[in-house]
Amino acid sequence: MKKELLAIHGKFQSIMRLTRELDKAPRNFGTGDLLSHSEIHLIEIIGDNENLSVTDIGNLLGITKGAVSQNLKKLEAKGFSEKKTDPENLSRSIVTLTSKGYTAYYSHKHWHETMDGGFAKYLDDMDKKDIDVVIRFMEKIEDFLERRVRSDI
């Protein structure tokens, strides 16, 4: 079993390294502007959902309204999103994508559809038992990372 644990550890380290590389590398999603990983995924959240407020976005992402607002300011400055007053509740602002934002949104969706290497199909074809194993494993990794982030070492 020692050999298998080393293989799992090696794959985990490789995934972490690749994730850091992806997070660092801004990409062009058909607009001529470079967008960070967090920016394109914020665009994805807005594009996938209608009538979201800053609070709604924070709740979906599990981050504060302040963090959402800071990220939205960057997107607004680049011309990808805008806030509009909710006609049904004048004290609430709705976040929407601009046409440039929708260009990036659809380009990102297209990338997922064509570049995922069959990953979505692989997940769709998994049976419930295997999915449960993967979810439990990912929960253990998440717990480990949460504890690591909060530790002093």
Residue, then its C-alpha position, 0 to 999 in steps of 0.5 A: m500500500k505504501k507505493e499507492l500512497l506515494a502515487i496519490h501524494g504525487k498526483f495531489q502535488s501535481i494537481m496543486r502545482l497545475t492549479r497554481e499555474l492556472d490561477k496565475a495565468p490570465r487568459n483572453f476569452g475573445t475580447g482582447d483583454l486578459l482575465s484572471h481565473s477568479e474574474i472569468h469565474l465571476i463572469e460565469i456566475i453572473g452569466d449563469n444566473e439572472n438578477l443576482s445582487v452583490t450579496d447573492i454572489g457572495n453567498l454563492l461563492g462563499i465570500t464577503k460582499g466586500a470581496v465581491s464588490q472589489n472583484l466587480k469593480k475590476l470587471e466594471a473598469k474593464g467593461f465586462s459587467e455593470k450594476k443596475t437598480d432592481p426595478e422591484n426593489l430600488s435599494r438593491s442593485i442587480v449585477t449584469l454582464t455587458s455585451k463584452g462580458y457575454t463574449a467572455y462568458y460564451s468563450h469560456k463556456h465553449w472552452h469547457e465544452t471543447m477542451d475538457g478532454g472528455f472530463a464531463k463525460y467521464l463524470d457523467d458516466m460514473d456510477k453513484k458509488d464511485i461518485d460518493v468515493v470521489i466526493r468523500f476523498m475531495e472532502k478529506i482534501e478540503d478539510f486538510l487544506e482548510r486546517r493547513v491554511r489555518s495552521d501556523i506551520 
